């Protein structure tokens, strides 16, 4: 793949994720987290499998990959999407976004242990800068200022609500799922594996979403307006089918630590969308956070060359 095409395609999932959560947020009060997670995952899996078939990619999963695929579907499909939607209900002050975008640190540790990926001091510096960048982007300046002066105690019980804990669990699930995708696609097509994992992972969510509605004698499908269904379609088809198809295709090959470091750019894209579409203005701290996030991606992806040049 030409480099001029490769980098835009690598960046696209993170740009889509930067807006998909914003599209899901207004849908949660009326529908609840489980129906939203189900409607995000099941259509995305079906569309991705259809796209893979139209592209002539093999849909069959090798027998040796099935145990890994089922685990991948449960962890990254059911758990991650369910926890993410549940966390979005209560998350405030940007802390939930910071937690979900911190998963490259977990991926780096797992990739180092399981795949022997070298990180070196330049890579660790990049990971820490990326974490600092998303803190600057996601937390209000007042919280950061008091945290710097008073320590973590400033993040009181209200700040660390259940929503943030759900988001932290979602970040762990996504990090583990990112590693599992390599095992699930060892003998099978990564695009097909991604589609199957979303389809299979959506089934438990569907059962959990439908059971209370059936018990109450109602229906689980939300009574949304056309605009709300449009937001759901965006989160499912672009924020899931296209974004996850590209993400796991790239994650199944190459440098896992370097690629997942692009997650640090997700809040950058979200903030830029607010500037372009909503005429929002960036505070100096947010500009600093964006610069740190961009610098961290550069350091992590060039860590080997930079460390060799230093030596």
C-alpha positions as CSV (number, residue, x, y, z in Angstrom):
1,X,0.0,0.0,0.0
2,X,1.4,3.4,-0.9
3,X,2.5,5.5,2.1
4,X,0.4,8.4,0.9
5,X,-2.7,6.2,1.2
6,X,-1.6,4.2,4.2
7,X,-1.3,7.1,6.7
8,X,-4.7,8.6,6.0
9,X,-6.3,5.2,6.4
10,X,-4.5,4.6,9.6
11,X,-5.7,7.9,11.0
12,X,-9.3,7.5,9.8
13,X,-10.5,5.1,12.6
14,X,-9.4,7.6,15.3
15,X,-11.0,10.5,13.6
16,X,-14.3,8.5,13.4
17,X,-14.1,7.5,17.0
18,X,-13.5,11.1,18.0
19,X,-17.1,11.9,16.8
20,X,-18.8,8.5,17.3
21,X,-19.0,8.8,21.1
22,X,-20.5,12.3,20.7
23,X,-23.1,10.8,18.4
24,X,-24.0,8.1,20.9
25,X,-24.2,10.4,23.9
26,X,-27.7,12.0,23.2
27,X,-29.2,8.6,22.3
28,X,-28.5,7.0,25.8
29,X,-31.2,8.8,28.0
30,X,-34.1,7.5,25.9
31,X,-32.8,4.1,24.9
32,X,-30.3,3.0,27.6
33,X,-26.8,1.7,27.2
34,X,-27.5,-1.9,26.1
35,X,-29.8,-1.1,23.1
36,X,-27.4,1.5,21.9
37,X,-24.4,-0.9,22.2
38,X,-26.4,-3.6,20.4
39,X,-27.5,-1.3,17.6
40,X,-23.9,-0.1,17.2
41,X,-22.4,-3.6,17.0
42,X,-24.8,-5.9,15.1
43,X,-25.4,-3.8,12.0
44,X,-21.7,-2.9,11.8
45,X,-20.7,-6.6,11.8
46,X,-23.3,-7.5,9.1
47,X,-22.2,-4.5,6.9
48,X,-18.5,-5.3,7.3
49,X,-19.0,-9.0,6.4
50,X,-21.0,-7.9,3.4
51,X,-18.2,-5.5,2.4
52,X,-15.6,-8.3,2.8
53,X,-17.7,-10.6,0.6
54,X,-18.1,-7.9,-2.1
55,X,-14.3,-7.3,-2.0
56,X,-13.8,-11.0,-2.6
57,X,-12.2,-11.6,0.8
58,X,-12.7,-15.1,2.4
59,X,-15.4,-15.1,5.1
60,X,-14.5,-18.6,6.4
61,X,-12.7,-18.7,9.8
62,X,-10.1,-21.3,10.2
63,X,-10.9,-24.0,12.8
64,X,-7.8,-23.1,14.8
65,X,-8.9,-19.4,15.1
66,X,-12.4,-20.1,16.4
67,X,-11.5,-20.2,20.2
68,X,-9.6,-17.0,19.8
69,X,-12.4,-15.4,17.8
70,X,-15.1,-16.3,20.4
71,X,-12.8,-14.8,23.1
72,X,-12.2,-11.7,21.0
73,X,-15.9,-11.3,20.4
74,X,-16.7,-11.6,24.1
75,X,-14.0,-9.2,25.3
76,X,-13.8,-6.6,22.5
77,X,-17.4,-6.9,21.3
78,X,-19.7,-7.6,24.2
79,X,-17.6,-6.3,27.1
80,X,-16.0,-3.3,25.5
81,X,-19.1,-1.9,23.7
82,X,-21.3,-2.6,26.7
83,X,-19.0,-1.0,29.2
84,X,-18.4,2.0,26.9
85,X,-22.1,2.6,26.4
86,X,-22.7,2.2,30.2
87,X,-19.9,4.6,31.1
88,X,-21.1,7.2,28.7
89,X,-24.4,7.5,30.7
90,X,-22.6,8.9,33.7
91,X,-19.2,10.2,32.5
92,X,-18.6,13.9,32.9
93,X,-15.8,16.4,32.8
94,X,-13.9,14.6,30.1
95,X,-12.3,12.2,32.5
96,X,-14.0,9.2,30.9
97,X,-12.6,10.1,27.5
98,X,-9.1,10.4,29.1
99,X,-9.5,6.9,30.5
100,X,-10.7,5.3,27.3
101,X,-7.9,6.9,25.3
102,X,-5.2,5.8,27.8
103,X,-5.4,2.2,26.5
104,X,-2.2,2.5,24.3
105,X,-0.2,2.2,27.6
106,X,-1.9,-1.2,28.3
107,X,-1.4,-2.3,24.7
108,X,2.3,-1.4,24.9
109,X,2.8,-3.5,28.0
110,X,0.9,-6.5,26.5
111,X,2.7,-6.2,23.2
112,X,6.1,-6.1,24.9
113,X,5.2,-9.2,27.0
114,X,3.5,-11.3,24.3
115,X,5.1,-10.2,21.0
116,X,8.5,-8.9,22.2
117,X,8.0,-5.5,20.8
118,X,10.8,-3.1,21.8
119,X,9.7,0.1,23.3
120,X,12.9,1.7,24.6
121,X,13.1,5.0,26.6
122,X,12.0,7.2,23.6
123,X,8.9,5.1,23.3
124,X,8.1,5.3,27.0
125,X,8.6,9.1,26.9
126,X,6.2,9.2,24.0
127,X,3.6,7.2,25.8
128,X,3.8,9.4,28.9
129,X,3.6,12.6,26.7
130,X,0.5,11.1,25.0
131,X,-1.1,10.5,28.4
132,X,-0.3,14.0,29.5
133,X,-1.7,15.4,26.2
134,X,-5.1,13.7,26.6
135,X,-5.2,14.9,30.2
136,X,-4.8,18.5,29.0
137,X,-7.4,17.9,26.3
138,X,-10.0,16.1,28.4
139,X,-9.8,17.6,31.9
140,X,-11.0,21.1,32.8
141,X,-8.1,23.5,33.5
142,X,-9.4,24.1,37.1
143,X,-9.2,20.4,37.9
144,X,-5.7,20.1,36.5
145,X,-4.6,23.2,38.4
146,X,-5.9,21.9,41.7
147,X,-4.6,18.4,41.0
148,X,-1.1,19.9,40.4
149,X,-1.3,21.8,43.7
150,X,-3.2,19.5,45.9
151,X,-2.6,16.0,44.5
152,X,-5.0,13.3,43.4
153,X,-7.3,14.0,46.4
154,X,-8.9,16.8,44.4
155,X,-10.5,14.1,42.2
156,X,-13.2,13.5,44.8
157,X,-15.8,10.9,44.9
158,X,-18.1,12.7,42.5
159,X,-15.3,13.1,39.9
160,X,-14.5,9.4,40.1
161,X,-18.1,8.3,39.6
162,X,-19.2,4.9,38.4
163,X,-19.1,6.2,34.8
164,X,-15.3,6.7,35.0
165,X,-14.9,3.2,36.5
166,X,-17.0,1.7,33.6
167,X,-14.8,3.6,31.2
168,X,-11.6,2.3,32.8
169,X,-12.9,-1.2,32.5
170,X,-13.8,-0.5,28.8
171,X,-10.2,0.7,28.2
172,X,-8.8,-2.5,29.6
173,X,-11.2,-4.6,27.5
174,X,-10.2,-2.8,24.3
175,X,-6.5,-3.2,25.1
176,X,-6.9,-6.9,25.6
177,X,-9.1,-7.1,22.5
178,X,-6.5,-5.4,20.4
179,X,-4.0,-8.1,21.3
180,X,-6.5,-10.9,20.9
181,X,-7.2,-9.8,17.3
182,X,-3.7,-11.0,16.3
183,X,-4.4,-14.5,17.6
184,X,-7.9,-14.6,16.1
185,X,-6.6,-13.7,12.6
186,X,-3.6,-16.0,12.5
187,X,-5.1,-18.2,9.8
188,X,-8.1,-16.1,8.7
189,X,-8.8,-12.8,7.0
190,X,-8.6,-9.9,9.5
191,X,-11.5,-8.0,8.0
192,X,-13.8,-11.0,8.1
193,X,-12.6,-11.8,11.7
194,X,-13.5,-8.2,12.7
195,X,-17.0,-8.5,11.2
196,X,-17.6,-11.9,12.8
197,X,-16.4,-10.6,16.2
198,X,-18.9,-7.7,16.0
199,X,-21.7,-9.9,14.9
200,X,-21.1,-12.5,17.6
201,X,-20.2,-10.0,20.3
202,X,-23.5,-8.2,19.6
203,X,-25.6,-11.4,20.4
204,X,-25.1,-11.3,24.2
205,X,-25.9,-7.6,24.2
206,X,-29.1,-8.2,22.2
207,X,-30.2,-10.9,24.6
208,X,-29.5,-8.6,27.6
209,X,-31.2,-5.7,26.0
210,X,-34.3,-7.7,24.9
211,X,-34.9,-9.6,28.1
212,X,-36.2,-6.7,30.2
213,X,-38.3,-5.4,27.4
214,X,-39.9,-8.8,26.8
215,X,-40.5,-9.3,30.5
216,X,-42.3,-5.9,30.6
217,X,-44.3,-6.8,27.5
218,X,-42.8,-4.0,25.4
219,X,-40.2,-3.7,22.6
220,X,-36.5,-3.0,23.0
221,X,-36.1,-0.9,19.8
222,X,-36.1,2.8,20.8
223,X,-38.7,5.2,19.5
224,X,-36.2,7.6,18.0
225,X,-36.7,10.4,15.5
226,X,-35.2,10.2,12.1
227,X,-32.3,12.4,13.2
228,X,-31.6,10.1,16.2
229,X,-31.5,7.1,13.9
230,X,-29.1,9.0,11.7
231,X,-26.8,9.5,14.7
232,X,-27.0,5.8,15.4
233,X,-26.3,4.9,11.8
234,X,-23.2,7.1,11.9
235,X,-21.9,5.5,15.1
236,X,-22.6,2.0,13.7
237,X,-21.6,2.2,10.0
238,X,-18.8,4.7,10.2
239,X,-17.8,4.7,13.8
240,X,-17.8,0.9,14.0
241,X,-17.9,-1.0,10.7
242,X,-15.4,1.3,8.8
243,X,-13.4,2.3,11.9
244,X,-12.9,-1.1,13.4
245,X,-12.4,-2.8,10.1
246,X,-9.5,-0.5,9.4
247,X,-8.2,-0.6,13.0
248,X,-8.0,-4.3,13.4
249,X,-6.7,-4.8,9.8
250,X,-3.7,-2.6,10.7
251,X,-3.5,-4.0,14.3
252,X,-3.2,-7.5,13.0
253,X,0.2,-6.6,11.3
254,X,3.1,-4.3,11.9
255,X,4.0,-2.4,15.0
256,X,1.2,-2.7,17.5
257,X,2.6,-0.2,20.0
258,X,3.2,2.4,17.3
259,X,-0.2,2.0,15.6
260,X,-2.3,2.1,18.8
261,X,-0.4,5.2,19.9
262,X,-2.6,7.0,17.3
263,X,-5.4,6.6,19.9
264,X,-3.9,9.6,21.6
265,X,-5.2,11.6,18.6
266,X,-8.8,10.7,19.1
267,X,-9.5,13.6,21.5
268,X,-7.6,15.9,19.2
269,X,-10.0,15.0,16.4
270,X,-13.0,15.5,18.7
271,X,-11.8,18.9,19.8
272,X,-11.1,20.0,16.2
273,X,-14.6,18.9,15.1
274,X,-15.9,21.2,17.8
275,X,-13.8,24.0,16.4
276,X,-14.9,23.5,12.8
277,X,-18.5,22.5,13.2
278,X,-19.6,24.2,16.5
279,X,-17.3,27.3,16.3
280,X,-15.8,26.4,19.6
281,X,-12.5,28.0,20.7
282,X,-9.5,26.1,22.1
283,X,-8.0,27.1,25.4
284,X,-4.2,27.4,25.6
285,X,-4.1,24.2,27.6
286,X,-6.0,22.3,24.9
287,X,-3.5,23.6,22.3
288,X,-0.7,22.3,24.5
289,X,-2.5,19.0,24.8
290,X,-2.9,18.6,21.1
291,X,0.8,19.4,20.5
292,X,1.8,16.8,23.2
293,X,-0.4,14.2,21.6
294,X,1.0,14.8,18.1
295,X,4.6,14.8,19.5
296,X,3.9,11.5,21.4
297,X,2.8,9.8,18.2
298,X,5.9,11.0,16.4
299,X,8.2,9.8,19.2
300,X,6.5,6.4,19.5
301,X,6.5,5.6,15.8
302,X,10.1,6.9,15.3
303,X,11.4,5.5,18.6
304,X,13.8,3.0,17.0
305,X,15.5,5.5,14.7
306,X,15.7,8.2,17.4
307,X,17.2,5.8,19.9
308,X,19.8,4.6,17.4
309,X,20.7,8.1,16.4
310,X,21.3,8.9,20.1
311,X,23.5,5.9,20.5
